[in-house]
Amino acid sequence: MGNTNTLEKVRKNRLRICQITTTFPWFRGDSHGRGTLFILCKLLARWGVEVKVLTPLNPIANTYEVMEGVRVYRFHYVPFRGLHLVNYPYAMNINFKKRPLLTLLLVPFFISFLTHGIKLARKCDVIHAHQLHCAIVGIIIKKYLKKPLVVTPWGTDIRTFPRWLSNWIFRHADLVTRPFPYSFTDIPGNTVVFHTSVIDEEEFGPHVDPTPFKKEFGIKDDDFVISFIGRLYEFKDPITFVEAIPEILQHIKDAKFLIVGDGPLRPVLEGRVKELNVDTHVIFTGERRDIPQILRATNIFVSLDITGNPGNTILAETFASGVPAIITKIPHDSPWYRGATFEHLREVFLIPIKNKAALVKAVVFLYNHPEVMENLAKYGKVWLLKHNRVSSNAIPYLIKLYLSLVNQKTKHETNDINAYIQKSICDA
């Protein structure tokens, strides 16, 4: 009943949201880790929200397109198309390290981002800035147009931005979303718990057929598949995954190891696999679009992120697919995550970071205890529901937040926006 009322309110109010970000798919089917926000926007559009996305142009993208109901606008910031390299071909911080001269484009980049943002947001009800550098642009747009601003910090910018600047941004936002009740607990200003990595139930689950993927890579039905899915960067620690393979094979002869993704460590990993003489058991797939099929072909998923990031999108997709997971513990000195995220041997099998022996022990234990694997898969799905990561619950909740901000602006000009938001959510 509550979700029906939300849908009626969206139709009545013709809710219009301007999403601003520098991380968005470059084209339909783009699989390079930029799809999280697109999925969120697509699901909002499915609920009748008018979604407009502003993101930088790059040499291979269109300046405007409609992607599954989402209007995507990409802004120019230099005269020549081939020089739009601030967020291409890698993330902005990596591009600046590889090409320091790109920093000369920051001023025209910022000015163009701002002017296009003002133009696009003028006919929208709410501005939603993803990542802290985009939030700076969002704050100026908010002040100029007097529109409510939602800020969603992402893991990388939270870890790299100076704390004083982060706090300044949070204080100037009308609302800040944080992924979990125990994460980013010292953020100032008005915060609510909402994770932007929302799972589309239509894409993940037991109904997905992994057969085409298994045939492509010669995976047999009786192979025991252990998958590492993610960017091949140091902080994801794929090295420990590879180093553990020989010892795992001593216990599980029919094991196959999938390394799904790409990045600067791939040549190193491929070389190490050959040195260890385990290349017949390891499959490097590169970037893939068929993650739902890969997960359904997987017996155990492994995430070795050294930050212990509980917001990992692929982990939520793993839970939705009914696959047990081995993940690293949150470091005790983490400045942003407080308290336990998962319970060991309930939702996940927890191991210390950079610990090959612990990984081997965990894989072998789960292989020998299928009832534990089944239990992890069961409670992983419960965790998704508890943390509002399933679209049927998460999208109505986000829409209620947006509507609360709109109502606050038009009816209740007061500083106590957080109390009004909570009341509006309960009423909805």
MODAHU-V847775 format. One record per residue. N is the residue number from 1. RES is the residue in one small letter. PSI is psi in whole degrees, 0 to 359 (999 if undefined). OMEGA is omega in whole degrees, -180 to 180 (* if undefined). Layout:
# MODAHU-V847775
N;RES;PSI;OMEGA
N;RES;PSI;OMEGA
This chain:
# MODAHU-V847775
1;m;317;-180
2;g;319;-180
3;n;326;177
4;t;317;178
5;n;321;179
6;t;316;179
7;l;319;179
8;e;321;179
9;k;321;179
10;v;314;-179
11;r;320;-179
12;k;318;-176
13;n;349;-176
14;r;58;-175
15;l;129;-178
16;r;124;-176
17;i;133;175
18;c;111;179
19;q;127;178
20;i;133;-173
21;t;159;171
22;t;3;-180
23;t;99;-178
24;f;150;-179
25;p;141;-180
26;w;340;-179
27;f;169;178
28;r;131;179
29;g;5;178
30;d;127;-173
31;s;16;-174
32;h;44;173
33;g;18;-179
34;r;15;-171
35;g;350;-174
36;t;310;-179
37;l;324;178
38;f;318;179
39;i;316;178
40;l;313;-179
41;c;319;179
42;k;318;-180
43;l;322;175
44;l;316;179
45;a;324;178
46;r;332;178
47;w;4;176
48;g;5;177
49;v;137;174
50;e;112;-174
51;v;125;174
52;k;133;-178
53;v;130;174
54;l;125;-176
55;t;158;-177
56;p;150;173
57;l;154;171
58;n;172;-172
59;p;340;-175
60;i;3;-175
61;a;159;174
62;n;151;178
63;t;333;178
64;y;138;173
65;e;161;175
66;v;120;-178
67;m;103;179
68;e;48;177
69;g;356;-179
70;v;125;179
71;r;120;-175
72;v;121;179
73;y;126;179
74;r;124;-172
75;f;142;172
76;h;150;173
77;y;358;171
78;v;159;-176
79;p;328;-173
80;f;129;-175
81;r;321;-177
82;g;349;-180
83;l;5;178
84;h;78;-170
85;l;8;-178
86;v;319;179
87;n;31;180
88;y;136;6
89;p;0;-179
90;y;189;174
91;a;158;-173
92;m;314;-177
93;n;325;179
94;i;319;179
95;n;320;179
96;f;325;178
97;k;320;-178
98;k;326;-178
99;r;83;-176
100;p;332;-179
101;l;343;178
102;l;339;179
103;t;338;177
104;l;341;-179
105;l;356;-174
106;l;321;-179
107;v;307;177
108;p;328;177
109;f;310;-178
110;f;316;-179
111;i;316;-180
112;s;319;177
113;f;315;-177
114;l;312;-177
115;t;319;177
116;h;326;178
117;g;318;178
118;i;316;-179
119;k;316;-176
120;l;321;-176
121;a;346;-177
122;r;324;-178
123;k;23;177
124;c;162;-178
125;d;326;-176
126;v;142;172
127;i;131;178
128;h;110;-178
129;a;126;179
130;h;126;-175
131;q;147;-171
132;l;326;179
133;h;328;175
134;c;330;180
135;a;328;177
136;i;316;175
137;v;317;-179
138;g;323;180
139;i;318;179
140;i;318;178
141;i;317;179
142;k;313;-178
143;k;321;-176
144;y;316;-176
145;l;350;-176
146;k;48;177
147;k;147;177
148;p;144;-176
149;l;127;171
150;v;134;178
151;v;130;176
152;t;105;176
153;p;145;176
154;w;165;-174
155;g;315;-175
156;t;314;-178
157;d;329;175
158;i;322;-178
159;r;336;-172
160;t;337;-179
161;f;143;173
162;p;140;-176
163;r;321;-178
164;w;323;-180
165;l;320;177
166;s;313;-178
167;n;323;177
168;w;317;179
169;i;313;-177
170;f;322;-179
171;r;335;-178
172;h;358;177
173;a;149;174
174;d;331;-179
175;l;138;176
176;v;128;176
177;t;140;175
178;r;148;-167
179;p;328;-176
180;f;158;178
181;p;332;-175
182;y;13;179
183;s;146;177
184;f;43;-171
185;t;341;-179
186;d;20;174
187;i;129;177
188;p;164;177
189;g;193;-177
190;n;118;-178
191;t;149;171
192;v;159;179
193;v;115;174
194;f;128;179
195;h;126;-176
196;t;346;178
197;s;89;-175
198;v;139;-178
199;i;128;174
200;d;111;-176
201;e;339;180
202;e;339;-175
203;e;333;-175
204;f;142;176
205;g;180;-177
206;p;342;-178
207;h;348;-177
208;v;133;-179
209;d;116;-179
210;p;359;-172
211;t;313;-179
212;p;319;179
213;f;316;-178
214;k;322;178
215;k;320;-178
216;e;323;-175
217;f;11;175
218;g;34;179
219;i;125;-179
220;k;159;-179
221;d;332;-179
222;d;5;173
223;d;143;176
224;f;109;-169
225;v;125;178
226;i;122;-170
227;s;136;169
228;f;118;-177
229;i;117;-180
230;g;175;178
231;r;140;-177
232;l;71;178
233;y;163;-176
234;e;319;-175
235;f;345;174
236;k;344;175
237;d;53;174
238;p;343;180
239;i;314;180
240;t;323;178
241;f;312;-179
242;v;317;-178
243;e;334;-178
244;a;346;-172
245;i;312;-178
246;p;319;-179
247;e;325;177
248;i;320;-179
249;l;336;176
250;q;334;-178
251;h;331;-176
252;i;94;-173
253;k;329;-176
254;d;22;-178
255;a;141;171
256;k;141;-176
257;f;119;178
258;l;130;172
259;i;104;-172
260;v;118;-179
261;g;181;-179
262;d;169;-180
263;g;178;-174
264;p;339;-179
265;l;355;-175
266;r;312;179
267;p;322;179
268;v;315;-179
269;l;317;179
270;e;320;178
271;g;319;-179
272;r;323;177
273;v;319;178
274;k;319;178
275;e;323;-179
276;l;354;179
277;n;42;179
278;v;17;-173
279;d;336;179
280;t;347;-179
281;h;356;-173
282;v;136;179
283;i;119;171
284;f;114;-176
285;t;342;-171
286;g;194;178
287;e;139;-178
288;r;150;175
289;r;345;-173
290;d;49;-180
291;i;320;178
292;p;321;179
293;q;321;179
294;i;317;-180
295;l;323;179
296;r;341;175
297;a;356;-173
298;t;139;174
299;n;321;177
300;i;132;175
301;f;140;-178
302;v;128;173
303;s;122;-175
304;l;25;180
305;d;125;-176
306;i;349;175
307;t;350;-176
308;g;35;-172
309;n;109;-179
310;p;350;-179
311;g;4;-179
312;n;119;-178
313;t;316;-177
314;i;332;177
315;l;318;177
316;a;321;178
317;e;326;176
318;t;314;177
319;f;315;-179
320;a;332;-179
321;s;356;179
322;g;34;-178
323;v;132;177
324;p;149;-174
325;a;142;169
326;i;123;-178
327;i;165;179
328;t;151;178
329;k;153;173
330;i;128;179
331;p;145;-178
332;h;333;-177
333;d;16;179
334;s;126;-178
335;p;350;-172
336;w;340;-178
337;y;123;-180
338;r;131;176
339;g;170;-176
340;a;135;178
341;t;316;-179
342;f;155;175
343;e;127;-179
344;h;131;179
345;l;16;169
346;r;290;176
347;e;328;-174
348;v;168;169
349;f;115;-175
350;l;137;176
351;i;158;177
352;p;158;178
353;i;150;176
354;k;46;-177
355;n;94;-177
356;k;316;-178
357;a;320;180
358;a;323;179
359;l;314;178
360;v;313;-179
361;k;319;-179
362;a;314;-179
363;v;313;-178
364;v;320;179
365;f;312;-179
366;l;321;178
367;y;321;-178
368;n;353;-179
369;h;75;-179
370;p;334;179
371;e;328;177
372;v;320;177
373;m;317;179
374;e;322;180
375;n;318;178
376;l;317;179
377;a;320;-179
378;k;309;-175
379;y;343;171
380;g;320;178
381;k;323;176
382;v;319;179
383;w;319;179
384;l;314;-180
385;l;318;-179
386;k;323;-176
387;h;18;170
388;n;43;-178
389;r;1;180
390;v;134;-169
391;s;326;-177
392;s;336;176
393;n;320;-172
394;a;318;-176
395;i;315;175
396;p;323;179
397;y;315;180
398;l;320;179
399;i;320;178
400;k;323;176
401;l;314;179
402;y;312;-179
403;l;324;178
404;s;319;178
405;l;319;179
406;v;314;179
407;n;323;178
408;q;318;-178
409;k;320;-173
410;t;336;-173
411;k;334;-171
412;h;78;179
413;e;86;-178
414;t;159;179
415;n;344;-176
416;d;60;-175
417;i;327;-176
418;n;318;179
419;a;321;-180
420;y;322;178
421;i;312;-179
422;q;321;178
423;k;318;-179
424;s;321;179
425;i;316;179
426;c;318;180
427;d;324;-178
428;a;999;*
